Amino acid sequence: MRRFSSVIRLRPEKEAEYRELHADAWPGVLAALRAAHITNYSIFLRDGLLIGYFEYTGTDYEADMARIAADETTRRWWALTDPCQQPVDTAEPGQWWAPAEEVFHLD
């Protein structure tokens, strides 16, 4: 199992919309995540930053992420959630959610 965390800025004027979307996440999106071996997925909010965390239990991360990105339901979901977000200033060009480095883990 591998742990991943990433951050992105939440547009303040979109917070209510973002919360509403995630209060009733689409079953097809959740199924695509599970099929791609994503478990224990959480998104936290603090001071305008969304912090995502998930665990990956598969063996081909790149292929599983490509499968999620190709999923039509997920693409429709992103069309709603992406306008609520803005990459952090330190994100690489073209990077949406910026990876966060794990500096400690208690097992």
C-alpha positions, 0 to 999 in steps of 0.5 A: 500500500502507498499513501498519497497526499496533495493540495489545491486551493479552494476558491472562496466563492465556490466553497458552498458548491464544493461542499454540496457536491462532495456531500453527495458524491456520485456513485460512478465516481466512487466506483471508478476510484475503487476500481483503480485501487484507491481506498481510505480517501479523504479531503480536508479543508483548512484556510482555503486549502484542500488537502487530499489523502488516499491509499493506493493498493494496486500495482500499476499506479500510472495505468490506474490514474489514466483509467480514472482520467478516461472515465466519462462519469469522472470527467463530468464530475471534474467539469463541476469540481475543477472550477471550484479549485485553483492550483497552489502557487508552487504547483508545477506548470500543468499540475492541478493537485500538487503532491505533498511530501510525507515527512512523518508516519506513525504505523 
